[in-house]
């Protein structure tokens, strides 16, 4: 199953050029993240990563500047907080 998921991601990359894909809010794109997780940790971790990214890489996030350390942070729809190194450059 691991290799089926990896193959599906590679097909997605081949069929849809990078400039036509939805822009990800994460620094590492959703498909790259799921690919890396699946390749290194297996099918179930890959599916868990896919579910997490699918539910959080949508509208509903909020970007704010942390008043304590003056860094940019993002609150995801599920309440998780991302720091600057995890946020896509285009959103900073």
C-alpha positions in Angstrom: 0.0 0.0 0.0 2.9 2.3 0.7 4.1 2.1 -2.8 0.6 2.7 -4.2 0.3 6.0 -2.3 3.8 7.0 -3.4 2.9 6.2 -7.0 -0.4 8.2 -6.8 1.6 11.2 -5.6 4.1 10.9 -8.4 1.2 10.6 -10.9 -0.3 13.8 -9.4 3.0 15.6 -9.9 3.3 14.3 -13.5 -0.3 15.2 -14.5 -0.6 18.6 -12.8 2.2 21.1 -13.3 3.4 22.9 -10.2 2.1 26.2 -11.4 -1.4 24.8 -11.7 -1.6 23.3 -8.3 -3.3 24.9 -5.4 -0.9 27.0 -3.3 -0.1 25.4 0.0 0.0 27.4 3.2 2.8 25.2 4.6 6.5 25.8 3.6 6.7 22.1 2.5 3.9 21.5 0.1 1.2 19.0 1.2 2.1 16.5 -1.5 5.8 16.7 -0.7 5.1 16.3 3.0 2.8 13.3 2.5 5.4 11.7 0.1 8.2 12.2 2.6 6.2 10.8 5.5 5.0 7.8 3.5 8.5 7.0 2.2 10.2 7.3 5.6 7.5 6.1 8.0 5.1 3.9 6.0 1.6 3.9 4.6 -0.3 4.6 7.8 1.8 7.6 8.8 1.4 8.8 5.2 -2.3 8.5 5.4 -2.3 10.3 8.8 -0.3 13.1 7.3 -2.6 13.3 4.3 -5.7 13.6 6.5 -4.0 16.3 8.7 -2.9 18.3 5.7 -6.2 18.0 3.9 -8.2 19.3 6.9 -5.8 22.1 7.7 -4.5 23.4 4.3 -7.7 25.2 3.6 -9.4 28.5 4.4 -9.9 29.2 8.1 -6.3 29.8 9.1 -5.2 33.1 10.8 -1.8 34.8 10.6 -0.7 37.0 13.5 2.4 38.5 15.0 3.2 37.1 18.4 3.5 40.2 20.7 6.0 38.4 23.0 8.7 37.6 20.6 7.5 39.5 17.5 7.5 36.5 15.2 4.8 35.7 12.7 2.7 32.7 13.6 -0.3 30.9 12.1 -3.3 29.3 13.8 -4.7 26.4 11.7 -8.4 25.5 11.6 -7.8 22.7 14.2 -6.1 25.1 16.6 -2.4 24.1 16.0 0.0 26.9 15.8 2.7 27.1 13.2 5.9 29.2 13.5 7.6 31.1 10.7 9.8 28.3 9.5 6.7 26.2 8.8 4.7 28.9 7.0 4.9 29.3 3.2 7.0 32.3 2.2 4.2 33.9 0.2 2.2 34.4 3.4 4.9 36.0 5.5 
